Amino acid sequence: MKTNETILNDAAVFVANLLQKETPEKYFYHTLEHTKNVVENAVLIGTGERLSEEEMVVLRIAAWFHDTGYVKTYQGHEAESAKIADNFLTQQNVDSEFRTKVSACILATTYPQNAGCLTEKVLCDADLMHLGQENYFELATKLFQEQKNAGIRKMSKAEFQKKSVQFFEEHSFYTGYCKSTLNETKAKNLEQLKEKIKKREEKAISSKTYSRGVDSMFKLTARNQINLSQIADNKSNILISLNGIIISIALVTLVSKFKQESTIIIPTVIFILFSLSTIVLAILSTRPYISKRKFTKDDIQQQKVNLLFFGNFYQMRPEDYEKAISEMIDNNPYLYSTLTKDQYSLGIVLARKYKLLRWAYNVFMVGLIITVAAFLFVFI
């Protein structure tokens, strides 16, 4: 009869050849590497739990065979794994009691796990030891990709993560060794998983789309405000040009006649003063204003800055501005909020411009009336 060590070596060779040849290419998680990791985990936990020599042999053989059933079926692979192990052990002339223990260990890994003896508990913990390890997310990605490619579970990444959270919360390690060494890391992995779900949901909310009507509204409003600003600038230019000509003529023609006609001094001065005031108001209405305020990173993070107006960002560093813009375009509510602020800012500038322009026209009109009245009074 073969020794336990010989059977173990033969089992390792048999399983390695089987998995290398028959594991589907779409399987990224349940591979020979995973099986080797489970065997190592089983030995580590079994040693920590002080299993007997015979129990360790049962455990190691069960660990080698526990996922061999995947070469035949995905759902219910545990039963197939137990059959493959039993057939192998039968060929090795192993007694039925030993084979039964190995099969029981393999079947105990069926989800939800239902382990009885300590050997079964050790194998269950070895199979799911990655829940409490730092490389959990790397392995979880492989499992998700495997299930997706194999067409086993058609679910999104978000659904997979939610199922994983449920799995974490329902699972508990059996052995004292795993509880003392893995529970802390397992709790951290669960918190990171929940945080990923939270960020994904926030991103989904922030990336909600708006109708074309909203985009058209912003475009139309911006175009109208720009047109109104151009109209105001044109009117200001007319006033500046007209009054500049008036002042030039007045200085050339009227001032030279002050000695001959001293009575026209007052009407002429009134006329020049009102024209000069009109020019000043017209210039003020077109004079650009640049904010001197420096915005902090907190202001940008709290979305208090209109990043679309040059007066707000011209003092920012290029890398800070690029990062802020990148965050804004990835967040639709933030983007549309900025567009709204930009429209409001344009409206404020436009209102100030038209207010000064209105005063310029009023001054010009009043100046004409008073000047004409003064000249009439002088001549009469």
C-alpha positions in Angstrom: 0.0 0.0 0.0 1.3 3.5 -0.9 2.3 5.8 1.9 0.3 9.0 2.6 3.2 11.2 1.2 3.2 9.2 -2.0 -0.5 9.6 -2.4 -0.2 13.3 -1.8 2.5 13.7 -4.4 0.5 11.7 -6.9 -2.6 13.8 -6.1 -0.7 17.0 -6.7 0.7 15.8 -10.1 -2.8 14.5 -11.1 -4.6 17.7 -10.3 -1.9 19.9 -11.8 -2.1 18.0 -15.1 -5.9 18.0 -15.1 -6.3 21.7 -14.5 -3.5 22.7 -16.9 -5.1 20.7 -19.7 -8.8 21.1 -19.1 -9.4 24.4 -17.3 -11.3 26.7 -19.8 -9.4 29.7 -21.0 -12.2 32.0 -19.8 -11.5 31.0 -16.2 -9.2 33.6 -14.6 -9.9 32.8 -10.9 -10.4 29.1 -10.5 -7.1 28.1 -11.9 -4.2 25.9 -10.8 -2.7 28.9 -9.1 -5.8 29.3 -6.9 -5.7 25.6 -6.0 -2.1 25.8 -5.0 -2.9 28.9 -2.8 -5.7 27.0 -1.1 -3.4 24.0 -0.4 -0.8 26.4 1.2 -3.6 28.2 3.1 -4.9 24.8 4.3 -1.5 23.8 5.6 -1.0 27.1 7.3 -4.4 27.1 9.0 -4.2 23.3 9.8 -0.9 23.8 11.5 -2.3 26.8 13.5 -5.3 24.6 14.6 -3.0 21.7 15.4 -4.6 19.1 13.3 -3.3 15.5 13.6 -1.1 14.0 10.9 -4.0 12.0 9.5 -6.3 15.0 9.4 -3.6 17.0 7.6 -3.4 14.4 4.9 -7.2 14.4 4.4 -7.1 18.2 4.4 -4.3 18.5 1.8 -5.8 16.0 -0.6 -9.2 17.6 -0.3 -7.6 21.0 -0.9 -6.0 19.7 -4.1 -9.3 18.3 -5.4 -11.8 20.9 -4.1 -12.1 22.8 -7.4 -11.4 20.1 -10.0 -15.1 19.9 -10.7 -14.8 23.2 -12.6 -13.4 21.4 -15.6 -16.8 19.7 -16.0 -19.3 22.2 -14.6 -19.5 25.6 -12.9 -22.7 25.3 -11.0 -22.5 22.3 -8.5 -18.8 21.8 -9.2 -18.3 20.6 -5.6 -20.1 17.3 -6.2 -18.0 16.7 -9.4 -14.9 17.5 -7.4 -15.8 14.9 -4.8 -16.4 12.3 -7.5 -13.0 13.0 -9.2 -11.3 12.8 -5.8 -13.1 9.6 -4.9 -12.2 8.0 -8.3 -8.5 8.9 -7.9 -8.3 7.6 -4.3 -10.1 4.4 -5.3 -7.4 3.8 -7.9 -4.8 4.4 -5.2 -6.4 1.7 -3.1 -7.4 4.1 -0.3 -10.0 2.8 2.1 -13.6 4.0 1.9 -13.5 5.8 5.3 -10.6 8.0 4.2 -12.4 8.7 0.9 -15.6 9.7 2.7 -13.7 12.2 4.8 -12.1 13.8 1.8 -15.4 14.0 0.0 -17.1 15.5 3.1 -14.4 18.2 3.2 -14.9 19.1 -0.4 -18.7 19.2 -0.2 -18.4 21.4 2.9 -17.1 24.2 0.7 -20.4 24.4 -1.1 -22.0 27.9 -0.6 -23.4 28.5 1.9 -20.7 26.6 3.7 -21.8 24.0 6.3 -18.7 22.6 7.9 -18.9 19.9 10.6 -15.5 18.7 11.8 -12.5 20.8 12.3 -10.8 19.5 9.1 -13.9 20.7 7.0 -13.8 24.1 8.8 -10.1 24.5 7.9 -10.7 23.8 4.2 -13.6 26.2 4.1 -11.5 29.0 5.6 -8.6 28.2 3.3 -10.9 28.4 0.3 -12.1 31.9 1.3 -9.0 33.1 3.0 -8.6 35.9 0.4 -11.5 37.8 2.0 -9.1 38.8 4.8 -6.1 39.4 2.6 -4.7 42.6 1.1 -4.9 41.2 -2.5 -8.7 40.7 -2.2 -9.6 43.3 -4.8 -7.1 41.9 -7.4 -8.7 38.4 -7.0 -12.2 39.7 -6.9 -11.6 41.4 -10.3 -10.4 38.0 -11.7 -13.5 36.3 -10.4 -15.8 39.0 -11.8 -14.1 38.7 -15.2 -14.3 34.9 -15.1 -18.1 34.9 -14.4 -18.7 37.5 -17.0 -16.7 35.8 -19.7 -18.0 32.3 -18.9 -21.6 33.7 -19.0 -22.3 32.3 -15.6 -23.7 35.4 -14.0 -24.6 38.3 -16.2 -24.3 41.2 -13.8 -22.6 44.6 -13.9 -19.6 45.6 -11.8 -21.9 47.5 -9.5 -24.2 44.5 -9.0 -21.1 42.2 -8.4 -19.8 44.6 -5.7 -23.2 44.7 -4.0 -23.3 40.8 -4.0 -19.8 40.8 -2.6 -20.9 43.1 0.3 -23.7 40.7 1.0 -21.3 37.8 0.9 -18.9 39.5 3.3 -21.6 40.3 5.8 -23.0 36.7 5.7 -19.6 35.0 6.0 -17.7 34.2 9.1 -14.4 32.4 9.5 -14.7 29.1 11.3 -11.2 28.7 12.8 -9.7 30.7 15.6 -6.5 31.2 13.5 -8.4 33.0 10.7 -10.5 35.0 13.1 -7.4 36.3 14.9 -5.3 37.0 11.9 -7.8 37.9 9.1 -10.8 39.5 10.6 -9.3 43.0 10.8 -8.2 43.0 7.2 -11.5 41.5 6.2 -13.3 44.4 7.9 -11.1 46.9 6.0 -11.8 45.2 2.7 -15.5 45.4 3.4 -15.3 49.1 4.1 -13.3 49.7 0.9 -15.8 47.7 -1.0 -18.7 49.8 0.4 -16.7 53.0 -0.4 -16.3 51.9 -4.0 -20.0 51.3 -4.2 -20.7 54.7 -2.7 -18.4 56.5 -5.1 -19.9 54.6 -8.0 -23.4 55.6 -7.0 -22.3 59.2 -6.5 -20.7 59.2 -9.9 -23.8 57.7 -11.5 -25.9 60.5 -9.9 -23.4 63.2 -11.0 -23.2 61.9 -14.5 -26.9 62.1 -15.2 -27.6 63.6 -18.5 -29.7 66.7 -19.3 -32.0 67.2 -22.2 -31.0 69.0 -25.4 -33.3 71.7 -24.5 -31.1 72.6 -21.5 -28.0 72.8 -23.7 -29.9 74.9 -26.3 -31.1 77.2 -23.5 -27.5 77.9 -22.3 -26.3 78.4 -25.9 -29.2 80.8 -26.8 -28.8 82.8 -23.6 -25.1 83.2 -24.0 -25.5 84.2 -27.6 -28.1 86.8 -26.7 -26.0 88.3 -23.9 -23.0 88.5 -26.2 -25.1 90.2 -28.9 -26.5 92.7 -26.3 -23.0 93.4 -25.1 -21.8 94.1 -28.7 -24.8 96.4 -29.2 -23.9 98.3 -26.0 -20.3 98.6 -27.1 -21.4 100.0 -30.5 -23.6 102.6 -28.8 -20.8 103.6 -26.5 -18.4 103.9 -29.5 -21.0 106.2 -31.2 -21.3 108.4 -28.2 -17.6 108.6 -27.7 -16.9 109.4 -31.4 -19.8 111.9 -31.6 -18.9 113.8 -28.5 -15.2 113.7 -29.3 -16.0 115.4 -32.6 -18.3 117.9 -30.9 -15.6 118.9 -28.4 -13.1 119.3 -31.2 -15.4 121.5 -33.2 -16.3 123.5 -30.1 -12.7 124.1 -29.2 -11.7 125.1 -32.7 -14.7 127.3 -33.6 -16.3 128.6 -30.5 -13.4 129.1 -28.1 -11.6 131.2 -30.6 -14.5 133.6 -30.6 -14.6 134.1 -26.8 -12.9 137.6 -27.2 -15.4 138.7 -29.8 -18.5 137.1 -28.3 -18.0 136.8 -24.6 -21.6 135.9 -24.1 -21.1 132.4 -25.6 -18.5 131.4 -23.0 -21.0 129.9 -20.6 -23.1 128.0 -23.2 -19.9 126.6 -24.7 -18.5 125.5 -21.4 -21.8 123.9 -20.5 -21.8 122.1 -23.9 -18.2 120.9 -23.5 -18.7 119.7 -19.9 -21.8 117.7 -20.8 -20.0 116.2 -23.8 -17.0 115.3 -21.7 -19.3 113.7 -19.0 -21.0 111.7 -21.8 -17.6 110.4 -23.0 -16.6 109.4 -19.5 -19.8 107.5 -18.9 -19.5 105.8 -22.3 -15.9 104.8 -21.6 -16.8 103.4 -18.1 -19.5 101.3 -19.7 -17.0 99.6 -22.0 -14.1 99.5 -19.6 -13.2 95.9 -18.8 -13.1 94.7 -15.2 -10.8 91.9 -14.0 -11.2 90.4 -10.5 -8.1 90.7 -8.3 -9.4 88.1 -5.9 -7.3 84.9 -5.5 -9.3 81.7 -5.1 -8.1 79.0 -2.9 -8.2 75.2 -3.5 -11.0 75.0 -1.0 -13.1 77.4 -3.0 -12.5 75.3 -6.1 -13.3 72.0 -4.3 -16.5 73.6 -2.8 -17.5 74.6 -6.4 -17.6 78.3 -5.5 -15.6 79.5 -8.5 -16.8 80.2 -12.1 -14.1 78.4 -14.0 -15.5 79.6 -17.3 -14.7 83.3 -16.7 -11.1 84.2 -17.3 -11.1 86.8 -14.5 -11.6 84.0 -12.0 -8.9 81.6 -13.2 -6.1 83.7 -14.9 -4.1 83.7 -11.6 -4.4 79.9 -11.2 -1.6 77.5 -12.0 -2.1 75.6 -15.2 -2.1 72.2 -13.5 -4.6 73.3 -10.9 -6.9 74.8 -13.6 -6.6 71.6 -15.7 -7.5 69.4 -12.7 -10.4 71.6 -11.8 -11.8 71.6 -15.4 -11.4 67.8 -15.5 -13.4 67.4 -12.3 -16.0 69.8 -13.6 -16.6 68.1 -17.0 -16.9 64.7 -15.2 -19.7 66.1 -13.0 -22.7 67.2 -14.9 -24.5 69.0 -12.0 -21.2 70.9 -11.3 -20.8 71.7 -15.0 -24.3 73.1 -15.4 -24.0 74.9 -12.1 -20.9 76.6 -13.5 -22.7 77.5 -16.7 -25.5 79.0 -14.7 -23.0 81.1 -12.7 -21.3 82.2 -15.9 -24.7 83.3 -17.4 -25.4 85.2 -14.2 -22.0 86.9 -14.2 -22.5 87.9 -17.8 -25.9 89.3 -16.9 -24.4 91.4 -14.0 -21.7 92.8 -16.3 -24.3 93.5 -19.0 -26.6 95.3 -16.5 -23.8 97.5 -15.3 -22.9 98.3 -18.9 -26.4 99.3 -19.9 -26.9 101.3 -16.7 -23.9 103.4 -17.5 -24.8 103.7 -21.1 -28.3 104.9 -20.1 -26.7 107.5 -17.9 -24.5 108.6 -20.8 -27.4 109.0 -23.1 -29.4 110.9 -20.5 -26.4 113.3 -19.8 -26.0 113.8 -23.5 -29.7 114.6 -24.0 -29.9 116.9 -21.0 -26.6 118.6 -22.1 -28.0 119.3 -25.6 -31.2 120.8 -24.1 -29.4 123.0 -21.6 -26.8 124.1 -24.2 -29.5 125.0 -26.7 -31.4 126.9 -24.1 -28.3 128.7 -22.9 -27.5 129.8 -26.5 -31.1 130.9 -27.1 -31.0 132.9 -23.9 -27.7 134.6 -24.8 -28.9 135.5 -28.3 -32.3 136.7 -27.2 
